[in-house]
Amino acid sequence: MADTPFSLETERSEDAAAIEMLHETAFGPGRYARAAFRLREGVDAVDGLSFAAWTHERGPEGGERRLIGSIRFAPVELAGQRGLMLGPLVVDPEWKGRGVGLGLMRLALARARELGHRWAILVGDAPYYARVGFVRVEPGRIRLPAPVDPARLLVLELEPGALDGAAGVLAPAH
């Protein structure tokens, strides 16, 4: 499996069931209780920013295409400014550490910049997300509608200065 290639593609509507199964495998039912999930609940993912990673494995019966990762963004608002909430980002546990998540983020964030989005926020592991430019939010500056570990609240300005002076409670943007 070490040399198995994968491709990054725009998510299609027919990918939804496979993506949901991957979320269940990776995150389990506890994902619904997370603060970030509450911001995404009932809100459609931002058009043009959902991508999927697929393997192209070769087996005794020929090639097999299998979903191994996915990324989506939800629209959010902070102090009257629209932005993006990265997530969920999911990678098949067998594929962790092989560049799938980073590839999905790099592709999606580049596209977000092209589309004119100004900033993105997420709840996650700072050392991992720092590899694509996310930094910790100053404690107390941005709050979510549910408790979250302040050390895991990260932001990336896609346009320098996009969040200068912005503070408050993050909310879904409809």
FIROZA-974603 format. One record per residue (C-alpha): residue in one letter; x, y, z. Coordinates in pm, 1 decimal. Each point is the difference from the previous one (the first is absolute). Example, Ala and Ser with C-alpha at 12.3 -4.5 7.8 and 13.67 -1.06 7.14 Angstrom:
<nodes>
  aa         X         Y         Z
   A    1230.0    -450.0     780.0
   S     137.0     344.0     -66.0
</nodes>
This chain:
<nodes>
  aa         X         Y         Z
   M       0.0       0.0       0.0
   A     298.2     234.8      48.9
   D      17.6      81.2    -370.7
   T    -373.2      14.0     -64.6
   P     -83.2     326.5    -175.7
   F    -293.0     217.9      90.8
   S    -174.6     286.8    -173.2
   L    -174.6     311.8     127.8
   E    -327.2      82.4    -172.2
   T    -294.9     233.3      37.7
   E    -263.6    -166.3     215.5
   R    -303.1    -122.0    -194.5
   S    -352.1     -49.3     134.8
   E      33.8    -376.6     -46.9
   D     298.0       5.3     242.2
   A    -217.4     102.3     297.1
   A     -79.5    -350.1     131.5
   A     365.0    -112.5     -15.0
   I     110.7     320.5     173.3
   E    -256.9     -48.0     276.9
   M     125.8    -357.4      52.4
   L     357.3     129.2      24.7
   H    -110.6     259.2     259.7
   E    -164.2    -278.6     201.8
   T     314.7    -215.0     -18.3
   A     239.8     280.6      91.9
   F    -203.0     203.0     252.3
   G    -281.5    -225.1     125.3
   P    -330.1     127.4     138.8
   G     173.8     245.7     234.9
   R      58.2     233.3    -294.1
   Y    -352.5     138.3      36.9
   A      75.8     142.4     344.1
   R     304.2     202.2    -104.5
   A     -16.4     379.9      -4.2
   A     115.5      15.6    -363.2
   F    -277.2    -239.1    -107.3
   R    -257.8     231.0     157.2
   L     118.0     284.4    -223.9
   R     -34.0    -220.5    -309.4
   E    -332.6    -158.4      94.1
   G    -272.5      89.6    -248.7
   V     237.4     206.1    -214.6
   D     104.3    -111.4    -347.6
   A     370.3     -26.9     -75.3
   V     146.2     293.7    -193.5
   D     -25.9     -55.5    -375.9
   G     325.6     -75.4    -177.0
   L     196.2     -91.0     313.9
   S     -88.6    -366.0      61.2
   F     254.4    -255.4    -115.4
   A      50.3    -375.0      28.9
   A     312.1    -216.9      -9.7
   W     -16.1    -334.6    -179.2
   T     238.1    -294.6     -27.8
   H      57.9    -184.5    -320.1
   E     106.4    -334.0     142.3
   R      86.2    -297.5    -216.9
   G    -109.5    -340.1     118.3
   P     -30.6    -349.5    -148.1
   E    -331.0      97.9    -160.0
   G     116.6     329.7    -146.4
   G     -16.9     357.9     125.9
   E    -206.0     119.1     292.7
   R     -99.4     357.8      72.6
   R     -47.8      67.9     371.9
   L     -72.7     319.5     194.2
   I     281.0      76.2     245.1
   G     -60.5     364.3      92.2
   S    -227.6     300.7     -18.8
   I      -1.8     369.5      84.2
   R    -285.3     247.7      22.3
   F     -48.6     355.7     122.0
   A    -303.2     158.7     165.0
   P     -88.1     368.3     -29.8
   V      41.6     188.5     327.8
   E     -19.6     359.0     117.7
   L     197.5     198.8     254.8
   A     -73.4     363.4      81.6
   G    -185.2      43.5    -329.6
   Q     276.3    -158.5    -207.7
   R     -65.0    -318.4    -194.1
   G     262.7    -270.1      13.1
   L      53.5    -373.4     -21.7
   M       7.6    -273.8     259.1
   L     224.9    -281.7    -115.5
   G    -156.8    -332.5      71.6
   P     -52.4    -262.7       6.3
   L     335.9    -115.0    -129.8
   V       9.1    -377.3      13.0
   V     257.8    -256.1    -108.3
   D     -42.7    -375.6       5.8
   P     197.0    -124.0     304.5
   E     205.4    -232.1    -224.4
   W     116.6     304.0    -198.0
   K      97.9     236.1     283.5
   G     349.6     142.6     -28.5
   R      18.4     -43.9    -377.1
   G     -79.4     356.2    -113.3
   V    -370.6     -41.8     -74.8
   G    -120.8     257.9     253.8
   L     269.1     252.3     -88.6
   G     -71.0     -45.0    -370.1
   L    -371.3      57.5      52.6
   M      64.0     311.8     210.2
   R     251.4     150.1    -242.0
   L    -235.8     -51.2    -292.9
   A    -306.5     133.0     182.4
   L     174.5     302.3     152.4
   A     151.9      96.2    -336.4
   R    -347.2     -19.6    -154.0
   A    -145.2     205.6     288.6
   R     253.6     275.1     -72.9
   E     -83.3     -13.7    -372.3
   L    -369.6      38.2      82.8
   G      67.6     307.3     214.6
   H     -55.6    -143.9     346.6
   R     187.2     202.9     259.7
   W      44.8    -225.0     304.2
   A     -52.6    -349.1     138.8
   I     -33.0    -135.5     351.8
   L      -0.8    -349.3     149.9
   V      23.3    -200.6     318.5
   G     296.1    -235.7     -19.3
   D     355.8    -100.0      79.3
   A     220.2     310.0     -30.1
   P     325.4    -172.1    -112.1
   Y    -180.7    -182.9    -281.6
   Y    -195.0     295.8    -136.7
   A     296.3     237.7      39.7
   R     151.0    -179.6    -301.1
   V    -249.5     185.6    -220.7
   G      18.8     328.7     191.6
   F    -260.2     -20.7     277.8
   V      87.3     172.2     329.4
   R    -163.4       2.0     341.7
   V    -265.2     260.9      65.9
   E      82.5     232.5     286.4
   P    -185.9    -129.5     309.7
   G    -344.6     156.5      36.5
   R       4.2     178.9    -336.4
   I    -225.2    -243.4    -186.9
   R    -251.2    -222.4     175.2
   L    -210.9    -286.8    -128.6
   P    -361.5     -57.3     104.2
   A     116.0    -308.5     196.3
   P     309.6     -61.9     212.9
   V     326.4     -68.6    -183.2
   D     360.7     -30.9     117.4
   P     145.4     345.9     -77.5
   A     334.9    -156.6     -98.6
   R    -180.3    -181.9    -285.7
   L    -176.1     304.4    -148.1
   L     205.1      92.0    -308.0
   V     -31.5     260.9    -273.9
   L     155.3      68.2    -339.2
   E     -27.3     335.9    -172.4
   L     -23.2     -78.4    -371.0
   E      26.2     374.8     -54.3
   P     247.1     171.4     236.1
   G    -177.8     218.0     255.2
   A    -341.8    -151.4     -72.5
   L     -77.6     -43.4     369.7
   D     170.9     309.4     137.8
   G    -203.9     109.2     300.6
   A    -269.4    -265.2     -47.8
   A    -118.2    -169.4     319.1
   G    -312.2    -159.5     140.4
   V    -208.8    -313.4     -35.2
   L      36.6    -205.3    -317.0
   A    -336.4     -81.5    -157.2
   P    -126.1    -195.5    -301.2
   A     -53.4     217.7    -308.1
   H    -315.0     -85.7    -191.5
</nodes>
